[in-house]
């Protein structure tokens, strides 16, 4: 199956999603926000991984999730903390589908899309 890659997801978020299959995650990385937009347009699943985007390749393991809904919010940033005044935050409600391993990675319009093979729990080596 094809899935849009969300990379650099915190380990605690992945663990919480394994314990409770429904979760709202907050994304601030511009790449992940754009990936959510692509997943909404193309009705693709999500592949969430702890690995940074540069390290995602064949064999990368993570979680497969279905995107239930997403919305973007504009948030003001105190001027002392950033050179920008606003950031875009995306809140995405997801449902865990299962475990997965990347078979192939393809770049589409600046977004990474992976062909993912679903795994059985005993196949997973992710710590």
C-alpha angles and dihedrals in degrees: 000000000000122000137174111242121239105189133191095031113166116258092234091057091052091048092049091049090053090053096043116026094210120065140151111224126195116220125195102164109104090222092054093045090053090046090055090051090052092048090052093049096045097034090234128157123247128244110204119196138171091220119099115254093253090059098049108112142127108325097026110141129212146124128300116219139175117231108233099176140335138192135183123227129192111224127191118231123209106252092234092064102048146017088234126069098210138031130193115237123189122205111200125185110211138182120213112242100175148280123311147184125209114247098176136359124214130180115225119181092332094313124108115231121185135199102227132195116212114237135210113237092251090057093058116103097175108125 
